């Protein structure tokens, strides 16, 4: 197919779509993390650090279990399952740490998030040892059932051959969207984001809900980190999150604090990033640095021009004092 | 007369003598310094545990850190050289905070300033040195100001939050800078970037700035050490004092703080909040731009890919540590510059440089949450408690 003189092959389209999903997964999970936190009136700019810490702990666990003789972990699924769990728990604990600083010690949320980010960069960089090996990353959950050459094979190449975290991400977005707007927990969470005083008056334990939600917020960032080292890249690198946590926040605002909106934002960002890495396959000759800035520029333009004034939860960023 | 005498007579016995006044002010001083001192001490202790966990010697590591940063002329000069851009970029963050804006974009503004200074530094020849330096610094300030003002304007007119836009602008700035100094493709299909130096080696960079644009040296380190202390540090210190005066002693500064504390009240009182938002970000950006200029004209002599990676993020910590006080920023920048310089020596005792990040994070945490320190040491100090910076994603 030729569009504007560019030859588009089926292979390139599949590669672009797959790269879109790959890029969008950690950002989607990060945006859901930010969402849970902000809906509970706590600003979370520490997503980046939580992701990094979980990416590190999940990877180190993988490396440790790969080298251990315990028969239970000879099974790949068992080993990787434990590693993902470790990553998720690491994230959850980081979330609780952020909550502790923000709620108990009334630290400014931005400062607390900055502490989380620097601490994660420091701890992971300090303890990371480049001479580590693993027995591999998470395999695809379902392999493509169609034969090569069949048209459906192309559809399958996008739909299947993905790891379990990828599928889980879409399920999680659905669950959060449902829970936030259709359950008691959701109503309470939204109420402490808008007016914790009123919620408190009605007998909601504001702090407990904030701690719980921050644990889940951290756990989601942790899953994003685990995705990076256990499913996507497969190895840990210093500072490998490279701003994904911040982009997740942008995407969250882009989606106006709605889970599905955030998913759409993440997919758009992922698509633009994917396009840039696939552009050479389309045979376009432009300095790659200038193409690489397109996703960021589009995020700014969309944020400023199309989304309009997004309305955050009213009480976000402020400490709440129980009377 | 009578009343004065009377009140004097009444107050007489209890009136504080000079000695008690001095003691009181010393107590105040020790109270204000108590928390930071204990915070630093605790962070260092936690760092020691981490060093022990890695099976190394904490005393050797910290001795190396101090020796490398302060105890040799070369190290001290390097520490001061690393301090100068940190002061300026720290001011870029702190100044914006005073106006209620969270400028995470110092990194991008710094890159733009750096590139502009490099360009102005080699593109104009035959100028007297003082003029050339002013020109190059001015170009950097303007480039940084523009890179700050755009997110400011976006915030003012469309409500796009500056935290997100400035982060995006960081990425965009570094891509633009990479393109400007890129060498193009080998087959010539993609031309080289406009500022690229065809002679640069593995790391692409701009053409070197002319001698007339280099910052004058103030203190020469005895040979064979190369880097000398230049006027960058004094430019940074002057900027800190100017910003302090601007914030605390002018109408503009008053309006700035008013917007920072409560934009709606400021609006009601007749402050043009939109214009304040843009000018706050522009001034912050110009400070970060100057930080880039100090780096390019004073230290490297060119802009190099990733030359100041992480500097913009360090500056956030530098500013937060000083509660955004311009004078305090000078000291916290010196601390960070010294730590950065000392790590090279610390690494000799087998300790990874990232330890410094952990210590910095802990110091920031303890200062922001003084209750932890008070609880740990059972001290009762009149700390200000947590500082309030962000108004969430507050609308304005």
Interface residues (C-beta under 8 A of the other chain):
Chain A: X38 X43 X45 X101 X105 X106 X107 X108 X109 X110 X111 X112 X114 X115 X118 X119 X121 X122 X123 X124 X125 X126 X127 X238 X243 X246 X247 X249 X250 X253 X285 X286 X287 X289 X290 X292 X293 X296 X297 X299 X300 X303 X304 X305 X307 X308 X309 X310 X311 X312 X313 X315 X316 X317 X318 X319
Chain B: X50 X54 X102 X104 X154 X158 X159 X160 X161 X163 X164 X165 X167 X168 X169 X171 X172 X175 X176 X178 X179 X182 X184 X185 X189 X190 X193 X313 X316 X317 X320 X352 X353 X354 X355 X356 X357 X358 X359 X360 X361 X362 X364 X365 X368 X369 X371 X372 X385 X386 X387 X388 X389 X390 X391 X392 X393 X394 X395
